[in-house]
Amino acid sequence: MTDVTAQDRQDESTHETKFAHVSRGYYPTIVALFTATLLISNVAATKGVAFFADSDFSLGPLQILPIITDGGFFLFPLAYVLGDVLSEVYGFKATRRAIYLGFGALILAAACFWIAVQLPSAEFYENQAALETVVGVIPRLLVAGLAAYLVGQLLNSLVLVMMKKRMQEKHLWARLIGSTVVGEFADTLIFCSIAAGVIGISTWEDFINYVLVGFLWKTLVEVLVMPITYRVIAYVKKREPTYV
C-alpha cells in the first residue's frame, strides 16, 4: 500500500469543497417568517369576510356591526408583530433590510401571478376565471398595498427604535403600542386613500369608517397578542449571542 505523504495531504486540503457560513442568529428565520406572512396574507386578503352579518350596530359615523374585513385579517398583524421583534432586538437598519426584502418579494409575487394569468390556458383547464379572481393583479390595489406596507412598516420600526433609545430596556409595552398606533394608522390611511375607488368607497363617511374601523381592529389584534410578542422578544434576546 502506498504511504500518504504530507504533500498528498496538502493537495487534498486545497481541493476541499467550500461553503459560505450561515448566520447562527435568529434574524434569518424571523425575516423568512416575516416575508412568508406578507405573501400569504396578501393572497388570503382576496376573500371578503363578514362577521355578525345579520347584525346592524352603529356608533355615530362608525359602522360597528357587521364587521367587514378580508381573509388575511388574522395574519397581516403578525407581520407587524414580527417587525416589532426585529426592531426591538436587531435595530432599525436590520429591520429596514427585512422590510425591503418583503417589498421585493411582494413585487416578485405580483409579477409572477400576472404572468401566470396571462399564459394561454390548456384545453382541460377550467379555472382561469377563479385564478384571475384570487391572484389577478389590479394595478391600483397593488400600488396601494405596496405603499401602505412600506410606509407603515418603516414608521413602525422607526418609532419603536427611537423610543427604545430613550427608554432603553424599560417600558417595552409603551414601545409596542406606540409604534403600532403610528405604523398601523399610516398603513390603513395610505391603503384606503389609494384604493378607495376600487373597493367601492365613494363617500367621506364610508372612507372615515373604513379607515377608523380597520385601524382600530388591527391595533386591537396586536394589543391582544402583546403577551406573545413579549415572550418572543425575551426568548430571542436571551438566546441571540450578539445582543448587547
GISUL-V232406 format. One record per residue. RES is the residue in one small letter. SS is DSSP state (hx for helix, st for strand, lp for the rest). PHI is phi in degrees with one decimal (999 if undefined). Layout:
{{RES,SS,PHI} {RES,SS,PHI}}
This chain:
{{m,lp,999} {t,lp,-79.2} {d,lp,-71.0} {v,lp,-85.6} {t,lp,-85.6} {a,hx,-60.9} {q,hx,-65.6} {d,hx,-62.4} {r,hx,-63.7} {q,hx,-66.1} {d,hx,-64.1} {e,hx,-65.5} {s,hx,-65.3} {t,lp,-77.4} {h,lp,-110.0} {e,lp,-67.5} {t,lp,-66.8} {k,lp,-109.3} {f,lp,-137.2} {a,lp,-77.2} {h,lp,-83.7} {v,lp,-91.1} {s,lp,-58.7} {r,lp,-90.7} {g,lp,-77.1} {y,lp,-88.6} {y,hx,-55.3} {p,hx,-59.5} {t,hx,-66.6} {i,hx,-65.7} {v,hx,-63.0} {a,hx,-62.8} {l,hx,-64.4} {f,hx,-59.4} {t,hx,-67.7} {a,hx,-61.8} {t,hx,-61.0} {l,hx,-62.8} {l,hx,-64.7} {i,hx,-66.7} {s,hx,-65.1} {n,hx,-69.0} {v,hx,-75.3} {a,hx,-63.3} {a,lp,-69.9} {t,lp,-72.9} {k,lp,-94.9} {g,st,-81.2} {v,st,-127.6} {a,st,-130.2} {f,st,-101.8} {f,lp,55.6} {a,lp,-61.7} {d,lp,-88.3} {s,lp,-100.0} {d,lp,-144.1} {f,st,-139.8} {s,st,-123.1} {l,st,-128.7} {g,lp,66.3} {p,lp,-80.3} {l,st,-90.5} {q,st,-90.5} {i,st,-78.4} {l,st,-126.3} {p,lp,-72.2} {i,st,-88.0} {i,st,-104.5} {t,st,-146.6} {d,st,-127.8} {g,lp,-68.0} {g,lp,-100.7} {f,hx,-62.0} {f,hx,-82.6} {l,hx,-103.1} {f,hx,-60.0} {p,hx,-58.4} {l,hx,-61.7} {a,hx,-62.6} {y,hx,-72.5} {v,hx,-63.0} {l,hx,-66.1} {g,hx,-63.4} {d,hx,-64.4} {v,hx,-62.6} {l,hx,-61.4} {s,hx,-65.9} {e,hx,-67.6} {v,hx,-93.4} {y,hx,-110.6} {g,lp,92.5} {f,hx,-70.8} {k,hx,-61.7} {a,hx,-66.7} {t,hx,-68.7} {r,hx,-59.6} {r,hx,-61.7} {a,hx,-64.6} {i,hx,-64.0} {y,hx,-65.6} {l,hx,-63.9} {g,hx,-63.2} {f,hx,-61.1} {g,hx,-63.6} {a,hx,-65.5} {l,hx,-65.2} {i,hx,-65.3} {l,hx,-61.7} {a,hx,-62.1} {a,hx,-61.9} {a,hx,-65.3} {c,hx,-66.6} {f,hx,-63.6} {w,hx,-62.8} {i,hx,-63.3} {a,hx,-60.9} {v,hx,-67.3} {q,hx,-76.7} {l,lp,-62.3} {p,lp,-64.4} {s,lp,-79.5} {a,lp,-71.1} {e,lp,-59.8} {f,lp,-83.1} {y,lp,-84.5} {e,lp,-115.0} {n,lp,-113.7} {q,hx,-60.0} {a,hx,-63.1} {a,hx,-65.6} {l,hx,-62.2} {e,hx,-63.3} {t,hx,-67.3} {v,hx,-81.8} {v,hx,-118.0} {g,lp,-62.1} {v,lp,-94.8} {i,lp,-101.0} {p,hx,-48.8} {r,hx,-66.7} {l,hx,-67.7} {l,hx,-63.0} {v,hx,-62.3} {a,hx,-61.5} {g,hx,-65.8} {l,hx,-66.8} {a,hx,-65.0} {a,hx,-63.4} {y,hx,-61.1} {l,hx,-63.7} {v,hx,-68.0} {g,hx,-61.7} {q,hx,-68.0} {l,hx,-64.7} {l,hx,-65.6} {n,hx,-56.9} {s,hx,-67.9} {l,hx,-62.8} {v,hx,-63.5} {l,hx,-61.8} {v,hx,-68.1} {m,hx,-64.0} {m,hx,-67.8} {k,hx,-67.2} {k,hx,-61.5} {r,hx,-89.6} {m,hx,-92.5} {q,lp,59.4} {e,lp,-89.6} {k,lp,-87.1} {h,lp,54.1} {l,hx,-59.9} {w,hx,-57.5} {a,hx,-66.9} {r,hx,-66.7} {l,hx,-65.7} {i,hx,-70.8} {g,hx,-60.5} {s,hx,-68.1} {t,hx,-64.9} {v,hx,-59.3} {v,hx,-68.9} {g,hx,-64.9} {e,hx,-67.2} {f,hx,-65.7} {a,hx,-62.3} {d,hx,-57.5} {t,hx,-66.3} {l,hx,-64.0} {i,hx,-66.3} {f,hx,-61.4} {c,hx,-66.0} {s,hx,-64.0} {i,hx,-83.7} {a,hx,-95.7} {a,lp,-51.3} {g,lp,-64.1} {v,lp,-74.0} {i,lp,-91.2} {g,lp,95.1} {i,lp,-86.7} {s,lp,-124.6} {t,lp,-122.9} {w,hx,-63.4} {e,hx,-62.2} {d,hx,-65.0} {f,hx,-64.5} {i,hx,-62.3} {n,hx,-61.4} {y,hx,-64.1} {v,hx,-67.1} {l,hx,-67.6} {v,hx,-64.6} {g,hx,-62.0} {f,hx,-64.5} {l,hx,-64.5} {w,hx,-66.0} {k,hx,-62.9} {t,hx,-65.6} {l,hx,-61.1} {v,hx,-60.2} {e,hx,-68.3} {v,hx,-65.9} {l,hx,-65.3} {v,lp,-93.2} {m,hx,-57.6} {p,hx,-57.1} {i,hx,-69.2} {t,hx,-59.8} {y,hx,-56.3} {r,hx,-67.8} {v,hx,-64.6} {i,hx,-61.5} {a,hx,-63.1} {y,hx,-63.4} {v,hx,-67.3} {k,hx,-59.7} {k,hx,-68.4} {r,hx,-105.9} {e,lp,-82.1} {p,lp,-64.1} {t,lp,-96.3} {y,lp,-76.0} {v,lp,-132.4}}
